[in-house]
Amino acid sequence: MKTISLDRIVSIETKKHDLAEAMAAPNLAPEDFVRLSKEYAQIEPVASAAREVRRLRAELEVLTGLAADSTAEQELRELAAHEAEEIREKLPLAERALALKLLPRDAADERAAMLEVRAGTGGDEAALFAGDLLRMYQRFAEEQGWRFELISANASDVGGYKEAIASISGTGVTAAPLPAPPAPVEVVEYYHAPLNHYFLTADPVEAAALDAGLLGPDWKRTGQSFRGYAGGTSGGGAVDACRFFGTPGLGPSSHFYTGNAAECAAVRTNPRWLDEGVAFRAIVPLNGASTGSFSAA
């Protein structure tokens, strides 16, 4: 892909600035304000993507120079090299996002899209997965600032949908690529009777080790499980379920799980808990209920 020049990026940001000043001009005619507002709405996401590319390029240049500076401390050079490598991974994605936003607009981009989700073979399990997909696309639409309207739905007895049709409208709906459905995983619950301790895992390797007694002979499946998604996958509406364990000597001898981002960040700063990373991901409810906590003691 051809690299977008710095001059082009600066011109995009300058155009956004000029439009903002023009809209703030006194005695601006209503029709001119409407015209400028439409232009500003079109250039704003492009300018945002351009600004991100410029930022990443500038940071990469500084970090690369620091990593090669023989007069800097070794630890600082290593840190700079590590951060530079992370930016090298992010920069192509940011440049591609900008290139896509620079493509000529099509009149069809403003049309609404119809979304139809049907459960495949698999009975109740397929209906639950169809419900997860619908929620994922709804959250994705909300993240893009689009309007999501459920037109018809045939709910299953156990939750989820046998069939659902929705309308998605907004700027660029038909031009934007929809997110790929995340691969589902089974989140399995275990219980350790001597410790009175419950445990959740979506890692098949970890589950196999627990089943084989490699992590202790007393871990047993409770028979309870639910659908989740592997940590590291993406998809609108799928949130991280953080896993914590009590710090020896400070916290409880138990695990704690939460899908609430604010709570996860707060617990990470609590010395009574050790952060064990993302255990799995889960789709939030369609009705807008807040994401709650899963706890085991």
Stockholm file with secondary structure:
# STOCKHOLM 1.0

chainA/1-297         MKTISLDRIVSIETKKHDLAEAMAAPNLAPEDFVRLSKEYAQIEPVASAAREVRRLRAELEVLTGLAADSTAEQELRELAAHEAEEIREKLPLAERALALKLLPRDAADERAAMLEVRAGTGGDEAALFAGDLLRMYQRFAEEQGWRFELISANASDVGGYKEAIASISGTGVTAAPLPAPPAPVEVVEYYHAPLNHYFLTADPVEAAALDAGLLGPDWKRTGQSFRGYAGGTSGGGAVDACRFFGTPGLGPSSHFYTGNAAECAAVRTNPRWLDEGVAFRAIVPLNGASTGSFSAA
#=GR chainA/1-297 SS CCCCCHHHHHHHHHHHHHHHHHHTCTTCCHHHHHHHHHHHHHHHHHHHHHHHHHHHHHHHHHHHHHHTCTTSCHHHHHHHHHHHHHHHHHHHHHHHHHHHHTSCCCGGGGSCEEEEEECCSSTHHHHHHHHHHHHHHHHHHHHTTCEEEEEEEEECTTSSEEEEEEEEESTTTTTSCCCCCCCEEEEEEEEETTTTEEEEECCHHHHHHHHTTTTCTTEEEEEEEEEEECTTCCCTTEEEEEEEEECTTTSCSSEEEECCHHHHHHHHTCTTEEEEEEEEEEECCTTCCCCCEEECC
#=GC SS_cons         CCCCCHHHHHHHHHHHHHHHHHHTCTTCCHHHHHHHHHHHHHHHHHHHHHHHHHHHHHHHHHHHHHHTCTTSCHHHHHHHHHHHHHHHHHHHHHHHHHHHHTSCCCGGGGSCEEEEEECCSSTHHHHHHHHHHHHHHHHHHHHTTCEEEEEEEEECTTSSEEEEEEEEESTTTTTSCCCCCCCEEEEEEEEETTTTEEEEECCHHHHHHHHTTTTCTTEEEEEEEEEEECTTCCCTTEEEEEEEEECTTTSCSSEEEECCHHHHHHHHTCTTEEEEEEEEEEECCTTCCCCCEEECC
//
